[in-house]
């Protein structure tokens, strides 16, 4: 099994990569999680896109947002691993790569995320701590977390 990570600015994505990203996000966030929401939010164009391929199939993805796009700090969003690949524990590798990439791209180690509350322990293990109270986002409980 070959696992590869690639990071690209929006303008560097080819149409096939963009299609795969949007398809994966839709499969998990809209269909699997039964959440009708506006995924295309005008932030992709200002972000970097970290893709994880397993044997040439897009298995995981994160969106890396510079400071000022979602929060004052850099941010990691749209964290997703396809259902066929979850047994490979790619989530941790995906987030570790995302954290390192944010630090390299944006020159800051402070990263803020809006995490689904059921994943709080997963993000705690990566160094994120809760800031604030849980809130509802599109019918799913979330909490802001920060890594300093």
N, C-alpha and C positions, 0 to 999 in steps of 0.2 A: 504494500500500500504506500502510495506517494502522497504526502501532505505538503502543500506549498502555499505560502502567503504572498500576496501582492498588494501593494498600495498604489493608488492612482488618484490624481486630481480629477474632478468631474470632466474637464476638457480632454483628458487622456483616455477616458473610457471609450471603448468601441461599442457599437450598437449591440453586439452579442452580449458583452459583459453587462451593459446597462439593462438589457432585457432579463438576463439571469438574476440580477440583483432585485429588480422590481418584482419578478415572479416569486422569488424566495420570500421577500418581505410580505407579499400578498398571501402566499400560501400559509404562512405562520400567523401573521398579525391580523389578517382579515378573516380567512377561512377557518384555520385551526382554533384561534382564540375567539371566534364569533364576534368580531368587533368591526363594525362599519365605521371607518374613520378616513380622514383625508391624509393618506400616506405621502402624496406628492405635495410638499409644503414649502417649496421655494428655498429650502436650505441645502439641497443636494449640490446645487451649482457652486456653493461657497465652501464645500466640504471636501475632505479626502475620503476615499472609499477603500477599506481594507477587506480583501476577499481571501477566503480560505478555500482552496480547491483540494479535493481528495480524488486522486486518479482522474483529473480533468473535469470533475463535476463540482459546481459551486456548492460547498457544504456549509459554509458560515460566512458571516459578513458583519461589519460594523461601519458606522458613519462617524468620522472624526471631524468635529466642528471646531474651528478656531475661536478664540475668545471674542465675545461680542455677537455671535450668531444666535446661540440659544441662551447662554449665560455670560456673565462677565468673564468667567474662566473658560478654558478649553473644555470640551465635552465629548463624550462618547455616546452615541445613540444608535437606535435601530439594531441592537445586538440580537443576532439571530443565528441559530444552527438548525438546519433542516432535520426533520424527524428521522430520516433514514441514517443520519450521521451522529445522533446524540449519544449513542453507546460508546463512541470513540473519545469521550471527554474533551471535545474540541473547544468547549466554552471557555475553559481556563486558558488554553493556549491562545485563543482568539483575543481574550481580554488582556493577557500579558503582552501580546504583540501590539494591541491597541494603545495600552498605557505607554509602552516604550516609544511608539510612533508619535503620540501626542507630545511627549517630552522632546523628541527630536524635531518635530515639525514646528511646534509653537514655542519652544524654549522655556516651558514652565512645567513644573511637576504638579501644579494644582489642577485637578480635573473634577468637574461637577457632572453628575448624572441624575436623571429621573428614572429610578429603578422600580420595576414591579415589586411590590412588597414581599411576595413569596420568594424572591431571589435575594433578600437582604443578607442572609448568611453567606451566600456565594460571594457577594460583593464585599462583605466584611473581611472575608478570607484574602481578598486582593488588596486590602488596605483602605477601603472606603468606609466612612462613618456617616450615620444618619444626621441630617441637619433639617430640623423642622418636623412638622406633623404630616402623617399620611394624607394623601389627597386623591381624588378620583380623576382619572384621565380616560375619557372615552369608555367609562363603565368598568375600568380596571384599577384596583388600588395601587397607588405609586407612592414613593417617598424620595425626596431629594437626598443625595449622598455626595460626599466630597472626599477626594484623596489629596492629601497635601504632601 
